[in-house]
Amino acid sequence: SLRVLKPGGRLSFSCWAPPSLTEGFRIALASISEAGNPNVEGLPAGPDFFDFGDADQSRDAMQEIGFEDTRSVLLSDMTWNSVDGGEDLYNVLLKGTSRTREMLLKQTAEETKNIKDLMARKYIAITDHGSRPLRMPALITSGQKPYEA
């Protein structure tokens, strides 16, 4: 992207904050780990998809490839207001993600049932029986292509 931007142009991208902050991912990944198989066969190796949810790591990566004036902003007030329970969260992640989707699809029928049950219990506990939405902050990072290369 640095190569195709005009001098002075900016690039911005967003990434989910890590599971310690994103309750929906925390529920799902903990449930997979505790009630299913987090090391499913056939899932290609890849970077941690929360790497760029860390402000320092995002800015460092952009600076490493040549961007300057890098900044990050955590959108800490983001919530998922339309997710209504653990089953709904399971379906949102199944239909709206790629890596988590594949991890969910590669579970056995028994593991899937156990994951869904645990996600429902964790959702109830985290949201105080659904009385508040899931906190799902994201990080936006941007950088500028130098005017002189």
DSSP file (Angstrom, degrees, kcal/mol; ACC not computed):
  #  RESIDUE AA STRUCTURE BP1 BP2  ACC     N-H-->O    O-->H-N    N-H-->O    O-->H-N    TCO  KAPPA ALPHA  PHI   PSI    X-CA   Y-CA   Z-CA
    1    1 A S     >        0   0    0      0, 0.0     4,-1.2     0, 0.0     3,-0.2   0.000 360.0 360.0 360.0 -32.6    0.0    0.0    0.0
    2    2 A L  T  4  +     0   0    0      1,-0.2     3,-0.3     2,-0.2     7,-0.1   0.893 360.0  56.8 -62.5 -37.0    2.9    2.4    0.6
    3    3 A R  T  4 S+     0   0    0      1,-0.2    -1,-0.2   142,-0.0   142,-0.0   0.846 111.0  40.4 -63.4 -36.1    4.0    1.8   -2.9
    4    4 A V  T  4 S+     0   0    0     -3,-0.2    -1,-0.2     2,-0.1    -2,-0.2   0.584  93.2  97.1 -95.2 -10.6    0.7    2.9   -4.5
    5    5 A L  S  < S-     0   0    0     -4,-1.2     3,-0.1    -3,-0.3     6,-0.0  -0.518  77.6-118.4 -75.7 145.4   -0.1    5.9   -2.2
    6    6 A K    >   -     0   0    0     -2,-0.2     3,-2.8     1,-0.1   139,-0.3  -0.503  49.5 -77.5 -75.1 154.6    0.8    9.3   -3.5
    7    7 A P  T 3  S+     0   0    0      0, 0.0   140,-0.2     0, 0.0    -1,-0.1  -0.287 124.3  21.2 -54.0 132.7    3.4   11.2   -1.3
    8    8 A G  T 3  S+     0   0    0    137,-1.8   139,-0.1     1,-0.3    -2,-0.0   0.289  94.2 136.3  88.4  -9.4    1.6   12.5    1.8
    9    9 A G    <   -     0   0    0     -3,-2.8   136,-3.0   137,-0.2     2,-0.3  -0.321  45.3-137.2 -69.5 154.3   -1.3   10.0    1.4
   10   10 A R  E     -A  144   0A   0    134,-0.2     2,-0.4    -3,-0.1   134,-0.2  -0.864  10.5-159.0-116.0 148.2   -2.6    8.2    4.4
   11   11 A L  E     -A  143   0A   0    132,-2.4   132,-2.0    -2,-0.3     2,-0.4  -0.987  12.5-177.3-121.7 135.1   -3.6    4.6    5.0
   12   12 A S  E     +A  142   0A   0     -2,-0.4     2,-0.3   130,-0.2   130,-0.2  -0.972   4.1 172.1-129.4 147.7   -5.9    3.5    7.8
   13   13 A F  E     -A  141   0A   0    128,-2.3   128,-2.6    -2,-0.4     2,-0.3  -0.980  18.5-139.8-148.0 159.9   -7.1    0.1    8.9
   14   14 A S  E     +A  140   0A   0     -2,-0.3     2,-0.3   126,-0.2   126,-0.2  -0.884  16.3 178.3-121.5 155.3   -9.0   -1.4   11.7
   15   15 A C  E     -A  139   0A   0    124,-1.9   124,-3.2    -2,-0.3    35,-0.1  -0.987  37.2 -97.2-149.8 147.6   -8.5   -4.6   13.7
   16   16 A W  E     -A  138   0A   0     -2,-0.3   122,-0.3    33,-0.3     6,-0.0  -0.387  42.3-114.4 -62.4 143.7  -10.4   -6.1   16.6
   17   17 A A        -     0   0    0    120,-2.3    37,-0.1     1,-0.2     5,-0.1  -0.333  50.4 -77.9 -67.3 163.0   -8.9   -5.4   20.0
   18   18 A P    >>  -     0   0    0      0, 0.0     3,-2.6     0, 0.0     4,-2.0  -0.149  46.1 -99.3 -64.6 163.1   -7.5   -8.6   21.7
   19   19 A P  T 34 S+     0   0    0      0, 0.0     7,-0.3     0, 0.0     8,-0.1   0.731 118.9  71.8 -57.5 -23.3   -9.9  -11.0   23.5
   20   20 A S  T 34 S+     0   0    0      1,-0.2     3,-0.1     5,-0.1    -3,-0.0   0.786 115.6  24.9 -61.9 -23.3   -9.1   -9.4   26.9
   21   21 A L  T <4 S+     0   0    0     -3,-2.6     2,-0.9     1,-0.1    -1,-0.2   0.691 111.4  72.2-109.6 -29.1  -11.1   -6.5   25.6
   22   22 A T     X  -     0   0    0     -4,-2.0     4,-2.4   114,-0.2   114,-0.2  -0.783  61.7-168.5 -95.7 102.4  -13.5   -8.0   23.0
   23   23 A E  H  > S+     0   0    0    112,-2.5     4,-2.7    -2,-0.9     5,-0.2   0.844  81.7  56.4 -62.8 -36.4  -16.0  -10.0   25.0
   24   24 A G  H  > S+     0   0    0    111,-0.5     4,-2.2     1,-0.2    -1,-0.2   0.932 112.4  41.0 -63.0 -45.4  -17.5  -11.8   22.0
   25   25 A F  H  > S+     0   0    0      2,-0.2     4,-3.0     1,-0.2     5,-0.4   0.869 113.0  55.1 -69.7 -35.6  -14.1  -13.2   20.9
   26   26 A R  H  X S+     0   0    0     -4,-2.4     4,-2.1    -7,-0.3     5,-0.3   0.936 110.2  46.5 -61.3 -45.2  -13.2  -14.0   24.5
   27   27 A I  H  X S+     0   0    0     -4,-2.7     4,-2.2    -5,-0.2    -2,-0.2   0.950 117.3  43.0 -60.3 -49.8  -16.4  -16.0   25.0
   28   28 A A  H  X S+     0   0    0     -4,-2.2     4,-2.6    -5,-0.2     5,-0.2   0.943 116.7  43.7 -65.9 -49.9  -15.9  -17.9   21.7
   29   29 A L  H  X S+     0   0    0     -4,-3.0     4,-2.2     1,-0.2    -1,-0.2   0.880 115.5  48.3 -68.4 -37.2  -12.2  -18.6   22.0
   30   30 A A  H  X S+     0   0    0     -4,-2.1     4,-2.7    -5,-0.4     5,-0.2   0.906 112.4  50.0 -66.6 -39.7  -12.4  -19.6   25.6
   31   31 A S  H  X S+     0   0    0     -4,-2.2     4,-2.8    -5,-0.3     5,-0.4   0.908 111.3  48.1 -65.3 -42.0  -15.3  -21.9   24.8
   32   32 A I  H  X S+     0   0    0     -4,-2.6     4,-1.7     1,-0.2    -1,-0.2   0.928 115.2  46.0 -62.3 -44.0  -13.5  -23.5   21.9
   33   33 A S  H  < S+     0   0    0     -4,-2.2    -2,-0.2    -5,-0.2    -1,-0.2   0.889 121.1  36.8 -66.0 -40.6  -10.4  -24.0   24.1
   34   34 A E  H  < S+     0   0    0     -4,-2.7    -2,-0.2    -5,-0.1    -1,-0.2   0.808 133.4  20.7 -84.7 -31.2  -12.4  -25.4   27.1
   35   35 A A  H  < S+     0   0    0     -4,-2.8    80,-0.2    -5,-0.2    -3,-0.2   0.454 125.4  24.4-120.5  -3.5  -15.1  -27.4   25.4
   36   36 A G  S  < S-     0   0    0     -4,-1.7    -4,-0.1    -5,-0.4    68,-0.1  -0.379  93.1 -68.2-136.0-147.4  -13.8  -28.2   21.9
   37   37 A N        -     0   0    0     66,-0.2     3,-0.5    -2,-0.1    -4,-0.2  -0.930  29.7-177.6-123.5 105.3  -10.6  -28.5   19.9
   38   38 A P  S    S+     0   0    0      0, 0.0     2,-0.2     0, 0.0    -1,-0.1   0.616  82.6  60.8 -76.2 -10.2   -8.6  -25.3   19.4
   39   39 A N  S    S+     0   0    0     -6,-0.1    64,-0.0    64,-0.0    -6,-0.0  -0.410  76.7 172.8-112.8  54.7   -6.0  -27.2   17.3
   40   40 A V    >   -     0   0    0     -3,-0.5     3,-0.8    -2,-0.2     2,-0.1  -0.247  34.9-105.6 -66.4 150.9   -8.3  -28.4   14.5
   41   41 A E  T 3  S+     0   0    0     65,-0.2    -1,-0.1     1,-0.2    -2,-0.0  -0.455  97.0  24.8 -73.1 145.4   -6.8  -30.2   11.5
   42   42 A G  T 3  S+     0   0    0      1,-0.2    -1,-0.2    -2,-0.1    -2,-0.1   0.434  78.0 131.0  85.3  -0.4   -6.5  -28.4    8.2
   43   43 A L    <   -     0   0    0     -3,-0.8    -1,-0.2     1,-0.0     3,-0.1  -0.779  60.4-123.9 -86.0 116.6   -6.5  -24.8    9.5
   44   44 A P        -     0   0    0      0, 0.0    -1,-0.0     0, 0.0     2,-0.0  -0.217  27.8 -99.5 -62.6 149.0   -3.6  -23.1    7.7
   45   45 A A        +     0   0    0      1,-0.0     0, 0.0     0, 0.0     0, 0.0  -0.368  57.4 155.0 -62.7 144.8   -0.9  -21.5    9.8
   46   46 A G        -     0   0    0     -3,-0.1     3,-0.1    -2,-0.0    -3,-0.0  -0.981  44.1 -79.1-163.3 167.2   -1.3  -17.8   10.1
   47   47 A P        -     0   0    0      0, 0.0     2,-0.3     0, 0.0     0, 0.0  -0.291  61.0 -84.3 -69.8 159.9   -0.5  -14.9   12.3
   48   48 A D    >   -     0   0    0      1,-0.2     3,-2.1     2,-0.1     4,-0.3  -0.504  37.7-140.1 -61.2 123.3   -2.5  -14.2   15.4
   49   49 A F  T 3  S+     0   0    0     -2,-0.3   -33,-0.3     1,-0.3    -1,-0.2   0.481  99.4  58.2 -74.9   3.1   -5.5  -12.2   14.1
   50   50 A F  T >  S+     0   0    0      1,-0.1     3,-2.0     2,-0.1    -1,-0.3   0.377  74.5 101.4-103.4   1.7   -5.3   -9.9   17.1
   51   51 A D  G X  S+     0   0    0     -3,-2.1     3,-1.3     1,-0.3     7,-0.2   0.904  84.0  45.8 -52.0 -46.0   -1.7   -8.8   16.4
   52   52 A F  G 3  S+     0   0    0     -4,-0.3    -1,-0.3     1,-0.3   -37,-0.1   0.383  93.5  79.0 -85.2   6.5   -2.8   -5.5   14.9
   53   53 A G  G <  S+     0   0    0     -3,-2.0     2,-0.6   -39,-0.1    -1,-0.3   0.431  77.8  86.2 -84.4  -1.8   -5.3   -4.9   17.7
   54   54 A D  S <> S-     0   0    0     -3,-1.3     4,-2.5    -4,-0.2     5,-0.2  -0.903  75.3-148.2 -99.8 120.8   -2.2   -3.8   19.8
   55   55 A A  H  > S+     0   0    0     -2,-0.6     4,-2.6     1,-0.2     5,-0.3   0.898  95.0  48.1 -59.0 -45.5   -1.4   -0.1   19.1
   56   56 A D  H  > S+     0   0    0      1,-0.2     4,-2.7     2,-0.2    -1,-0.2   0.931 113.5  47.2 -63.0 -44.5    2.3   -0.4   19.6
   57   57 A Q  H  > S+     0   0    0      2,-0.2     4,-2.2     1,-0.2    -1,-0.2   0.895 113.0  49.3 -65.2 -39.7    2.6   -3.4   17.3
   58   58 A S  H  X S+     0   0    0     -4,-2.5     4,-2.1     2,-0.2    -2,-0.2   0.942 114.3  43.8 -64.3 -48.2    0.4   -1.8   14.6
   59   59 A R  H  X S+     0   0    0     -4,-2.6     4,-2.6    -5,-0.2     5,-0.2   0.917 113.3  51.8 -65.0 -42.5    2.3    1.5   14.6
   60   60 A D  H  X S+     0   0    0     -4,-2.7     4,-2.4    -5,-0.3    -1,-0.2   0.907 109.1  50.6 -59.9 -42.4    5.7   -0.4   14.7
   61   61 A A  H  X S+     0   0    0     -4,-2.2     4,-1.2     1,-0.2    -1,-0.2   0.910 111.8  47.3 -63.7 -42.0    4.7   -2.5   11.7
   62   62 A M  H  <>S+     0   0    0     -4,-2.1     5,-2.5     1,-0.2     4,-0.4   0.911 113.4  47.7 -66.5 -41.0    3.6    0.6    9.7
   63   63 A Q  H ><5S+     0   0    0     -4,-2.6     3,-1.2     1,-0.2    -2,-0.2   0.871 105.1  60.9 -66.5 -36.1    6.9    2.4   10.6
   64   64 A E  H 3<5S+     0   0    0     -4,-2.4    -1,-0.2     1,-0.3    -2,-0.2   0.826 107.1  44.8 -61.2 -32.6    8.9   -0.6    9.6
   65   65 A I  T 3<5S-     0   0    0     -4,-1.2    -1,-0.3    -3,-0.3    -2,-0.2   0.425 132.2 -86.7 -96.0   2.7    7.6   -0.5    6.1
   66   66 A G  T < 5S+     0   0    0     -3,-1.2    -3,-0.2    -4,-0.4    -2,-0.1   0.415  78.9 135.7 117.5  -3.1    8.1    3.2    5.7
   67   67 A F      < -     0   0    0     -5,-2.5    -1,-0.3    -6,-0.2     2,-0.3  -0.457  31.7-165.3 -74.9 151.4    5.0    5.0    7.0
   68   68 A E  E     +B  144   0A   0     76,-2.9    76,-3.3     1,-0.2    -1,-0.0  -0.771  62.6  39.3-126.5 175.8    5.4    8.1    9.3
   69   69 A D  E    S+     0   0A   0     -2,-0.3     2,-0.2    74,-0.2    -1,-0.2   0.915  78.8 179.9  48.4  48.7    3.1   10.0   11.6
   70   70 A T  E     +     0   0A   0     -3,-0.2     2,-0.3    73,-0.2    73,-0.2  -0.576   5.3 172.3 -82.6 143.0    1.5    6.7   12.7
   71   71 A R  E     -B  142   0A   0     71,-2.3    71,-2.6    -2,-0.2     2,-0.4  -0.989  17.7-155.9-147.7 154.2   -1.2    6.8   15.2
   72   72 A S  E     -B  141   0A   0     -2,-0.3     2,-0.4    69,-0.2    69,-0.2  -0.987   3.3-167.8-133.0 144.6   -3.7    4.5   16.8
   73   73 A V  E     -B  140   0A   0     67,-2.6    67,-2.7    -2,-0.4     2,-0.6  -0.995  15.7-142.1-132.6 126.2   -7.1    5.1   18.4
   74   74 A L  E     -B  139   0A   0     -2,-0.4     2,-1.7    65,-0.2    65,-0.2  -0.786   6.8-149.3 -87.6 121.8   -9.0    2.5   20.4
   75   75 A L  E >   +B  138   0A   0     63,-3.5     3,-1.3    -2,-0.6    63,-0.8  -0.624  29.7 168.3 -87.3  78.3  -12.7    2.6   19.8
   76   76 A S  T 3   +     0   0    0     -2,-1.7    -1,-0.2     1,-0.3    60,-0.1   0.643  63.3  62.6 -74.0 -16.1  -13.5    1.4   23.3
   77   77 A D  T 3  S+     0   0    0     -3,-0.1    -1,-0.3    59,-0.1     2,-0.1   0.436  73.0 122.1 -90.1   1.9  -17.2    2.2   23.2
   78   78 A M    <   +     0   0    0     -3,-1.3    58,-2.4    60,-0.1     2,-0.3  -0.430  37.1 173.0 -67.8 135.8  -18.0   -0.2   20.4
   79   79 A T  E     -C  135   0B   0     56,-0.3     2,-0.8    -2,-0.1    56,-0.2  -0.944  38.8-123.3-137.1 159.9  -20.6   -2.8   21.3
   80   80 A W  E     +C  134   0B   0     54,-2.2    54,-1.2    -2,-0.3     3,-0.4  -0.878  34.5 171.4-102.3  98.3  -22.5   -5.5   19.6
   81   81 A N        +     0   0    0     -2,-0.8    -1,-0.1     1,-0.2    54,-0.0   0.703  69.8  56.1 -81.3 -21.2  -26.1   -4.5   20.5
   82   82 A S  S    S+     0   0    0     -3,-0.1     2,-0.6     2,-0.0    -1,-0.2   0.455  77.4 103.2 -97.2   0.6  -27.9   -7.0   18.2
   83   83 A V        -     0   0    0     -3,-0.4     2,-0.5    51,-0.1    51,-0.2  -0.741  49.6-172.9 -84.8 123.2  -26.3  -10.2   19.6
   84   84 A D        -     0   0    0     -2,-0.6     4,-0.3     1,-0.2     3,-0.1  -0.640  51.5 -28.7-121.4  72.5  -28.9  -11.9   21.8
   85   85 A G  S  > S-     0   0    0     -2,-0.5     4,-2.3     1,-0.1    -1,-0.2  -0.309  80.5 -67.3 111.0 167.5  -27.3  -14.8   23.6
   86   86 A G  H  > S+     0   0    0      1,-0.2     4,-2.5     2,-0.2    -1,-0.1   0.852 127.6  53.1 -62.8 -38.9  -24.6  -17.4   23.1
   87   87 A E  H  > S+     0   0    0      2,-0.2     4,-2.1     1,-0.2    -1,-0.2   0.901 110.3  48.4 -64.5 -40.9  -26.3  -19.2   20.2
   88   88 A D  H  > S+     0   0    0     -4,-0.3     4,-2.5     2,-0.2    -2,-0.2   0.912 110.8  50.7 -64.7 -43.3  -26.7  -15.9   18.4
   89   89 A L  H  X S+     0   0    0     -4,-2.3     4,-2.4     2,-0.2     5,-0.2   0.919 108.4  52.9 -60.4 -43.8  -23.0  -15.1   19.0
   90   90 A Y  H  X S+     0   0    0     -4,-2.5     4,-2.2     1,-0.2    -2,-0.2   0.935 111.5  45.9 -55.7 -48.1  -22.0  -18.5   17.7
   91   91 A N  H  X S+     0   0    0     -4,-2.1     4,-2.3     2,-0.2     5,-0.2   0.867 109.6  53.9 -67.0 -37.3  -24.0  -17.9   14.5
   92   92 A V  H  X S+     0   0    0     -4,-2.5     4,-2.2     1,-0.2    -1,-0.2   0.934 113.7  42.5 -61.1 -45.6  -22.5  -14.3   14.0
   93   93 A L  H  X S+     0   0    0     -4,-2.4     4,-0.9     1,-0.2     8,-0.2   0.847 112.9  53.6 -70.9 -33.3  -19.0  -15.7   14.3
   94   94 A L  H  < S+     0   0    0     -4,-2.2    -1,-0.2    -5,-0.2    -2,-0.2   0.881 121.4  30.0 -66.8 -38.2  -19.9  -18.7   12.1
   95   95 A K  H  < S+     0   0    0     -4,-2.3    -2,-0.2    -5,-0.1    -1,-0.2   0.665 124.9  43.5 -95.3 -18.9  -21.2  -16.4    9.3
   96   96 A G  H  < S+     0   0    0     -4,-2.2     2,-0.3    -5,-0.2    -3,-0.2   0.345 104.2  56.8-116.3   7.8  -19.1  -13.3    9.8
   97   97 A T     <  -     0   0    0     -4,-0.9     0, 0.0     1,-0.1     0, 0.0  -0.847  55.7-154.2-130.3 168.7  -15.6  -14.4   10.3
   98   98 A S  S  > S+     0   0    0     -2,-0.3     4,-2.2     3,-0.1     5,-0.2   0.805  90.2  32.4-107.9 -59.7  -13.1  -16.6    8.4
   99   99 A R  H  > S+     0   0    0      2,-0.2     4,-2.1     1,-0.2     5,-0.1   0.929 123.5  45.6 -69.0 -44.9  -10.6  -18.2   10.8
  100  100 A T  H  > S+     0   0    0      1,-0.2     4,-2.4     2,-0.2    -1,-0.2   0.893 111.2  55.7 -64.3 -37.9  -13.0  -18.5   13.7
  101  101 A R  H  > S+     0   0    0     -8,-0.2     4,-2.8     1,-0.2    -2,-0.2   0.938 108.4  46.5 -57.0 -48.8  -15.6  -19.9   11.3
  102  102 A E  H  X S+     0   0    0     -4,-2.2     4,-1.5     1,-0.2    -1,-0.2   0.881 110.7  52.8 -64.3 -37.2  -13.2  -22.6   10.1
  103  103 A M  H  < S+     0   0    0     -4,-2.1    -1,-0.2     1,-0.2    -2,-0.2   0.901 112.5  45.4 -64.0 -39.6  -12.3  -23.5   13.7
  104  104 A L  H >< S+     0   0    0     -4,-2.4     3,-1.3     1,-0.2    -2,-0.2   0.907 111.2  52.0 -69.2 -42.1  -16.0  -23.8   14.5
  105  105 A L  H 3< S+     0   0    0     -4,-2.8    -1,-0.2     1,-0.3    -2,-0.2   0.768 103.4  58.7 -67.0 -25.2  -16.8  -25.9   11.4
  106  106 A K  T 3< S+     0   0    0     -4,-1.5    -1,-0.3    -5,-0.2   -65,-0.2   0.345  83.4 105.6 -90.1   7.5  -14.0  -28.4   12.1
  107  107 A Q  S <  S-     0   0    0     -3,-1.3   -71,-0.0     1,-0.1    -3,-0.0  -0.522  76.8-109.1 -81.2 153.7  -15.4  -29.4   15.5
  108  108 A T     >  -     0   0    0     -2,-0.2     4,-2.8     1,-0.1     5,-0.2  -0.295  35.3-102.6 -70.8 167.8  -17.1  -32.7   16.1
  109  109 A A  H  > S+     0   0    0      1,-0.2     4,-2.2     2,-0.2     5,-0.2   0.907 124.7  47.8 -60.0 -42.0  -20.9  -32.7   16.7
  110  110 A E  H  > S+     0   0    0      2,-0.2     4,-2.5     1,-0.2    -1,-0.2   0.918 112.0  48.9 -66.7 -42.4  -20.3  -33.3   20.4
  111  111 A E  H  > S+     0   0    0      2,-0.2     4,-2.8     1,-0.2    -2,-0.2   0.909 110.0  52.6 -62.7 -41.2  -17.7  -30.5   20.6
  112  112 A T  H  X S+     0   0    0     -4,-2.8     4,-2.7     2,-0.2     5,-0.2   0.933 110.3  47.5 -59.8 -46.6  -20.0  -28.1   18.7
  113  113 A K  H  X S+     0   0    0     -4,-2.2     4,-2.5     1,-0.2    -2,-0.2   0.932 113.9  47.4 -59.9 -46.0  -22.8  -28.8   21.2
  114  114 A N  H  X S+     0   0    0     -4,-2.5     4,-2.3     2,-0.2    -2,-0.2   0.884 112.0  50.0 -64.7 -38.9  -20.5  -28.4   24.1
  115  115 A I  H  X S+     0   0    0     -4,-2.8     4,-2.8   -80,-0.2    -2,-0.2   0.937 111.6  48.1 -64.0 -47.5  -19.0  -25.1   22.7
  116  116 A K  H  X S+     0   0    0     -4,-2.7     4,-2.1     1,-0.2    -2,-0.2   0.913 112.3  49.3 -60.7 -43.0  -22.5  -23.7   22.1
  117  117 A D  H  X S+     0   0    0     -4,-2.5     4,-1.9    -5,-0.2    -1,-0.2   0.922 113.7  45.5 -62.6 -44.0  -23.6  -24.6   25.6
  118  118 A L  H  X S+     0   0    0     -4,-2.3     4,-2.8     1,-0.2     5,-0.2   0.887 110.2  54.0 -68.9 -38.2  -20.6  -23.0   27.2
  119  119 A M  H  X S+     0   0    0     -4,-2.8     4,-2.6     1,-0.2    -1,-0.2   0.895 107.7  51.8 -61.1 -39.1  -20.9  -19.9   25.0
  120  120 A A  H  X S+     0   0    0     -4,-2.1     4,-2.0    -5,-0.2    -2,-0.2   0.921 112.1  45.3 -63.4 -43.7  -24.5  -19.5   26.2
  121  121 A R  H  X S+     0   0    0     -4,-1.9     4,-2.1     2,-0.2    -2,-0.2   0.914 114.6  47.6 -67.3 -42.3  -23.4  -19.8   29.9
  122  122 A K  H  X S+     0   0    0     -4,-2.8     4,-2.9     2,-0.2     5,-0.3   0.889 109.7  53.5 -66.6 -38.5  -20.4  -17.4   29.4
  123  123 A Y  H  X S+     0   0    0     -4,-2.6     4,-2.5    -5,-0.2     7,-0.4   0.941 109.6  48.3 -59.9 -47.1  -22.7  -14.9   27.5
  124  124 A I  H  <>S+     0   0    0     -4,-2.0     5,-3.2     1,-0.2     4,-0.4   0.911 114.4  46.2 -59.8 -43.9  -25.1  -14.8   30.4
  125  125 A A  H ><5S+     0   0    0     -4,-2.1     3,-0.7     3,-0.2    -2,-0.2   0.923 116.1  43.4 -66.9 -44.9  -22.3  -14.3   32.9
  126  126 A I  H 3<5S+     0   0    0     -4,-2.9    -2,-0.2     1,-0.2    -1,-0.2   0.867 119.8  40.6 -71.4 -36.7  -20.5  -11.6   31.0
  127  127 A T  T 3X>S-     0   0    0     -4,-2.5     4,-1.3    -5,-0.3     5,-1.0   0.290 111.3-113.1 -97.2  11.2  -23.6   -9.6   30.0
  128  128 A D  T X45S-     0   0    0     -3,-0.7     3,-0.8    -4,-0.4    -3,-0.2   0.974  85.4 -38.6  53.8  58.3  -25.4  -10.0   33.4
  129  129 A H  T 34<S-     0   0    0     -5,-3.2    -1,-0.2     1,-0.2    -5,-0.2   0.819 115.0 -55.0  62.6  34.5  -28.2  -12.2   31.8
  130  130 A G  T 345S+     0   0    0     -7,-0.4    -1,-0.2    -6,-0.3    -2,-0.2   0.626 101.3 130.3  80.2  13.2  -28.3  -10.1   28.6
  131  131 A S  T <<5S+     0   0    0     -4,-1.3    -3,-0.2    -3,-0.8    -2,-0.1   0.588  73.9  29.1 -78.5  -8.2  -28.9   -6.8   30.4
  132  132 A R  S   <S-     0   0    0     -5,-1.0    -2,-0.1     3,-0.0     3,-0.1  -0.984  88.5-103.1-145.3 156.6  -26.0   -5.1   28.5
  133  133 A P        -     0   0    0      0, 0.0     2,-0.3     0, 0.0   -52,-0.2  -0.271  44.8 -90.7 -75.2 165.0  -24.4   -5.6   25.0
  134  134 A L  E     -C   80   0B   0    -54,-1.2   -54,-2.2   -51,-0.2     2,-0.5  -0.558  37.8-123.0 -72.2 136.0  -21.1   -7.3   24.4
  135  135 A R  E     +C   79   0B   0     -2,-0.3  -112,-2.5   -56,-0.2  -111,-0.5  -0.723  37.3 169.7 -80.0 124.4  -18.1   -4.9   24.5
  136  136 A M        -     0   0    0    -58,-2.4  -114,-0.2    -2,-0.5   -57,-0.1  -0.494   8.9-178.9-136.8  64.5  -16.3   -5.2   21.1
  137  137 A P        -     0   0    0      0, 0.0  -120,-2.3     0, 0.0     2,-0.3  -0.260   6.3-162.3 -68.0 154.1  -13.7   -2.5   20.8
  138  138 A A  E     -AB  16  75A   0    -63,-0.8   -63,-3.5  -122,-0.3     2,-0.5  -0.914  13.6-129.1-131.1 159.2  -11.5   -2.1   17.7
  139  139 A L  E     -AB  15  74A   0   -124,-3.2  -124,-1.9    -2,-0.3     2,-0.5  -0.931  13.4-159.1-111.3 132.0   -8.3   -0.3   17.0
  140  140 A I  E     -AB  14  73A   0    -67,-2.7   -67,-2.6    -2,-0.5     2,-0.4  -0.955  13.7-175.8-109.2 127.1   -7.9    2.1   14.1
  141  141 A T  E     +AB  13  72A   0   -128,-2.6  -128,-2.3    -2,-0.5     2,-0.3  -0.950   3.1 177.6-122.5 141.8   -4.3    2.7   13.0
  142  142 A S  E     -AB  12  71A   0    -71,-2.6   -71,-2.3    -2,-0.4     2,-0.3  -0.960   6.2-179.1-140.8 159.3   -3.1    5.1   10.3
  143  143 A G  E     -A   11   0A   0   -132,-2.0  -132,-2.4    -2,-0.3     2,-0.4  -0.975  20.9-125.2-152.7 162.6    0.1    6.3    8.8
  144  144 A Q  E     -AB  10  68A   0    -76,-3.3   -76,-2.9    -2,-0.3  -134,-0.2  -0.907  20.0-123.3-116.5 139.4    1.3    8.7    6.2
  145  145 A K        -     0   0    0   -136,-3.0  -137,-1.8    -2,-0.4   -78,-0.1  -0.646  42.9-106.4 -75.1 132.9    3.5    8.1    3.2
  146  146 A P        -     0   0    0      0, 0.0  -138,-0.3     0, 0.0  -137,-0.2  -0.216  15.6-129.9 -59.1 150.8    6.5   10.5    3.4
  147  147 A Y  S    S+     0   0    0   -140,-0.2     2,-0.5     1,-0.2    -2,-0.0   0.816 100.0  41.9 -70.3 -30.9    6.5   13.4    1.0
  148  148 A E              0   0    0      1,-0.1    -1,-0.2  -140,-0.0  -140,-0.0  -0.976 360.0 360.0-118.9 128.3   10.1   12.5    0.0
  149  149 A A              0   0    0     -2,-0.5    -1,-0.1    -3,-0.1    -2,-0.0   0.441 360.0 360.0 -96.8 360.0   11.0    8.8   -0.5
